[in-house]
Amino acid sequence: MVKKADVTLHIDEELDDARTSQVCSILEGVHGIQRVHCAEHQKHLFIVEFDPDSVDSRAVLDHVTRQGLHAELIGL
C-alpha cells in the first residue's frame, strides 16, 4: 500500500510560465513524488503529494533550493 502525504511549498521568487513548468518537471521526476500542483494565479505556491516512505518533505524542499530558488515549507 502506498502512503500519501502532501506539503505546500512557497517559492520566494516570481516565476514565469517556463520556470514554473521546469520546477514541476523536476519535482515530478523525483522518486516518491506522486503529483505536483501549481495554481495558475499563484505560481509561487506548489502542492506536492508524495509517498513518505520514499521521500520526505525536506528532500522535496532540497530539490527546489538546488535550482537556485529560495523556498520554504508551509504548514509543518
N, C-alpha and C positions, 0 to 999 in steps of 0.2 A: 504494500500500500504506500502510495506517495503522499507524504505530508505536504501541507501548503501553508505558507506564511506570506505576509506582504510587508513592504516597507515603502514609505514615501521619501523620495529624495528631493531636496531643494537645491537647485544649482544657482549660484550667485550671479553668474554671467548671463547676459541676454543672448539667447541662442536664435539663430536664423533657422529656416527650414532644413537646410543641408546639415547643419551641425546637430540639430535635434535628431534627424534620421541617423546620423553617424553614431550618436550616443546610444540610441535604441538598438542599432545593429550590433554594437559592441556588447551591450548587456545581453541581448538575445543569444549571442554566441557563447555565453558562459554556461558551463555545465551546471545544471541545477536550477537555472532561471527558466521559469515556465512562460512568463508573459511580462511584457513591458507596455505600459500605457502612458501616453502623454496627451493631455488635453490641448486642443488646437489653440485655445486662447490663454493657456497657462503653460507655455513651453519650458518654464523653469522648474516645473513640478513633474516628477515621474513616479508612477506607482509600479513597483516591481514585485511580481509574485514569484516565489521561489520555494524549493524544497529545502528546509532547514537541515536535513540530513546530508545534503550535498554541498551546500554553500551557506554562509552566514551573512548577516546584514553588513558586517564590517567589510567583508570581501566585495559585496556589491558596491559599497562606497569607494573602496580602493580602486575598482575598475574605472570609475568615473574620474577620480582625482589623478590617476595616472595619465589621463588625457589632457592634463594641464588645467582642469577646471576646479573651481572651488565649490564644494558641495557639503551638505550635512544631511544627516538622517533626521526625519521629523517623527515625533510621536513615540520615541523609545524611552 
